[in-house]
Amino acid sequence: MTDVFINYRTGDGDKTAALIDHELSHRFGRKRAFRASKSIAPGRAYPEELLTSLRRSSVLLAVIGPDWTTFQKELHDPEDWVRKEILEAFTCGIAVVPVLDGRKTERLNRADLPDELARLADLQSIRLDGHDVETGLKRLGDLVAEMAGLQDLDQDAASSPAPGSVRNSTGDVSGTVVQSRDFSGDVGGTVIKGTSGPVHTGQGNIYQNSRHISGGKHFSGDGMTYFEGDHHGDIRHRFGDSGRSEGDDA
């Protein structure tokens, strides 16, 4: 599951490597960033763990401290793990990013490197300035996210709501909106649930199956019969069991 492998030399950049690991683990998850002293459990065979994690990574961050090139003996030693990890990344086609630790750390020079590592000097580096570590770590994290296709943990949580949670479906509104799955107690406003037919939440009366006539009156009800205009003679209507017509005599 490793996406970012942090390469560093103990005594020259190991503290910065720990800061980088903390930042990436916080943003993307603990298992997304590999740092040997954290990621290899006691009793595990570290050569196998190192190579396995490296080969399934997308990016190797090579932390270059101010004294990195002074370790000439180690850089020329085929068994040196800093060297071996970088060369393995080159062999596997894994992106390598030199991280310059501090303002005083110069860009790598090919003349200071063994031939096998000379390619490292040609790679674009990123500087982590100790005077503004927070900004530098944020920038480094953004770069890693782009290169490795990682997403921040808080974004993952926002895109996957917890079971039983309520999504906002009110859209754009003007005024006060109360959204809830269940209501209990007093609610300051109007709650409508399980309605059938017309609903009116403002002021005034609501009429269904009705007709307005002069004088502010309404006729309403099922099976209503209403006549307008002049008429002559008796008007009778059979209601069956439902009642009597307005035109019948009392």
C-alpha positions in Angstrom: 0.0 0.0 0.0 3.1 2.3 0.2 3.0 5.2 -2.2 5.9 7.3 -1.0 9.3 6.0 0.1 11.4 8.3 2.2 15.2 7.8 1.6 17.6 9.4 4.1 20.9 8.9 5.8 21.1 8.7 9.6 23.1 11.7 10.8 22.3 13.8 7.8 18.6 14.5 7.2 17.0 11.9 9.4 15.2 14.5 11.5 13.8 16.1 8.3 12.8 12.7 7.1 10.8 12.2 10.3 9.0 15.6 9.7 8.2 14.6 6.1 6.9 11.3 7.3 4.7 12.9 9.9 3.2 15.4 7.4 2.5 12.8 4.7 1.1 10.2 7.2 -1.2 12.9 8.6 -2.5 13.9 5.2 -2.7 10.6 3.4 -2.6 7.9 6.0 0.2 6.2 8.0 0.6 3.3 5.6 1.0 5.6 2.6 4.5 6.8 3.6 7.4 4.4 4.2 10.2 5.4 6.5 12.4 2.5 7.7 12.7 3.3 11.4 8.9 3.6 11.6 7.6 1.2 9.1 9.7 -1.9 9.7 8.5 -3.8 12.8 11.0 -5.3 15.2 12.0 -8.8 14.2 11.3 -8.3 10.5 14.0 -8.8 7.9 14.7 -5.2 6.9 16.4 -5.9 3.5 13.2 -7.6 2.2 10.9 -5.0 3.8 12.9 -2.2 2.3 12.9 -3.5 -1.3 9.3 -4.7 -1.2 8.0 -1.4 0.0 10.2 0.5 -2.4 9.1 -1.5 -5.5 5.4 -0.8 -4.8 6.0 3.0 -4.3 5.2 5.7 -6.8 7.7 8.3 -5.5 11.0 8.1 -3.7 11.9 11.3 -1.7 15.7 11.4 -1.4 16.4 13.7 1.6 19.7 15.5 0.9 21.3 17.1 4.0 24.1 19.6 4.0 26.7 16.9 4.5 25.2 14.3 2.1 28.0 14.3 -0.4 30.7 14.1 2.3 29.8 10.4 2.8 31.9 9.4 -0.2 32.9 6.0 1.2 29.2 5.1 1.7 28.1 6.5 -1.7 30.6 4.2 -3.4 29.7 1.2 -1.3 27.4 -1.3 -3.1 26.0 -2.3 0.2 25.1 1.2 1.4 21.3 1.3 1.7 20.9 5.0 0.8 22.7 4.2 -2.5 20.9 0.9 -3.0 17.5 2.4 -2.6 18.1 5.2 -5.1 19.5 2.8 -7.7 16.6 0.4 -7.2 14.2 3.3 -7.8 16.0 4.1 -11.0 15.9 0.5 -12.1 12.2 0.2 -11.4 11.3 3.4 -13.1 10.1 5.0 -9.8 10.1 8.8 -9.7 12.9 10.2 -7.6 12.7 13.7 -6.1 15.8 15.2 -4.2 14.6 17.1 -1.1 17.2 19.7 -0.2 17.3 20.0 3.6 17.7 23.7 4.6 18.9 26.9 3.0 22.6 25.9 3.1 22.2 22.6 1.2 23.4 23.1 -2.3 22.1 21.3 -5.4 23.9 18.1 -6.1 26.8 18.2 -8.5 27.6 15.3 -10.8 31.3 15.6 -9.9 30.6 14.8 -6.3 28.7 11.6 -7.1 29.7 8.1 -8.2 28.8 7.4 -11.8 25.9 5.2 -10.8 24.3 8.1 -8.9 25.2 10.9 -11.3 21.7 11.0 -12.7 20.5 12.2 -9.3 22.1 15.6 -9.9 20.1 16.1 -13.1 16.7 15.8 -11.3 14.7 18.8 -10.4 14.8 19.2 -6.6 12.5 20.8 -4.0 13.9 22.7 -1.0 12.6 22.4 2.5 13.4 25.6 4.3 13.8 25.3 8.0 12.7 28.9 8.5 9.2 28.1 7.0 8.8 24.4 7.5 5.0 24.4 7.5 4.8 26.0 4.1 7.6 23.7 2.8 5.9 20.6 4.0 2.5 21.7 2.5 4.2 22.3 -0.8 6.0 18.9 -0.7 2.7 17.2 0.3 0.9 18.8 -2.7 3.7 17.6 -5.0 3.5 14.1 -3.7 -0.3 14.1 -4.0 -0.1 15.0 -7.6 2.7 12.6 -8.5 1.3 9.6 -6.6 -2.4 10.3 -7.1 -3.1 10.6 -3.4 -6.1 12.2 -1.7 -6.2 13.9 1.7 -7.9 11.8 4.4 -10.4 14.6 5.1 -11.5 14.6 1.4 -12.0 10.8 1.6 -14.2 11.2 4.6 -16.3 14.0 3.0 -16.9 11.9 -0.1 -18.0 8.8 1.9 -20.7 9.8 4.5 -21.1 7.6 7.4 -24.0 5.1 7.4 -27.2 6.7 8.7 -26.0 10.3 8.1 -28.2 12.9 6.5 -27.3 14.6 3.3 -28.2 18.2 2.6 -30.9 18.2 -0.1 -32.4 21.6 0.4 -30.4 23.3 -2.4 -30.2 27.1 -2.5 -32.7 28.6 -0.1 -33.4 32.1 1.2 -34.2 32.2 4.9 -34.0 29.6 7.7 -33.8 25.9 7.0 -33.9 23.1 9.5 -33.0 19.7 8.2 -33.3 16.5 10.2 -34.2 12.9 9.7 -36.5 12.7 12.8 -38.1 15.5 14.8 -38.9 15.4 18.5 -39.9 18.2 20.9 -40.7 21.7 19.8 -39.5 23.0 16.5 -39.6 26.7 15.7 -41.2 26.6 12.3 -43.4 24.4 10.1 -42.9 20.7 9.8 -44.7 18.8 7.1 -44.4 15.0 6.9 -46.3 12.4 4.9 -48.8 14.8 3.3 -51.4 13.9 0.7 -53.0 16.6 -1.3 -52.5 20.4 -1.3 -50.4 21.8 1.5 -50.5 25.5 2.5 -48.1 26.8 5.2 -48.9 30.5 5.0 -51.7 32.6 6.4 -55.4 32.3 5.4 -57.7 29.5 4.6 -57.1 26.6 2.1 -60.0 25.2 0.1 -60.0 21.9 -1.9 -62.6 21.0 -4.5 -64.2 24.4 -3.9 -65.5 27.4 -5.8 -65.4 31.0 -4.7 -68.6 33.1 -5.1 -69.4 36.7 -4.4 -69.5 37.8 -0.8 -66.3 36.0 0.1 -68.0 32.6 0.4 -67.0 29.2 -0.9 -68.8 26.1 -1.8 -66.7 23.0 -1.1 -67.0 19.2 -0.8 -67.1 16.1 -2.9 -69.9 15.8 -5.5 -70.8 19.5 -5.3 -73.3 21.0 -7.8 -73.4 24.7 -8.4 -75.5 26.7 -10.8 -74.8 30.3 -11.9 -77.1 32.7 -13.7 -80.9 32.9 -13.9 -83.0 29.8 -13.7 -86.8 29.0 -13.6 -88.6 26.2 -11.9 -87.5 23.7 -9.4 -84.0 22.4 -9.3 -83.7 19.0 -7.8 -80.6 16.8 -7.4 -80.5 13.3 -6.0 -77.9 12.8 -3.4 -78.7 9.3 -2.2 -77.5 9.0 1.3 -75.1 11.9 1.1 -77.5 14.7 2.2 -79.7 17.3 0.5 -79.3 20.0 -2.2 -79.0 23.7 -1.4 -82.0 24.2 -3.6 -84.4 21.9 -1.6 -86.8 23.5 0.8 -86.2 22.9 4.4 
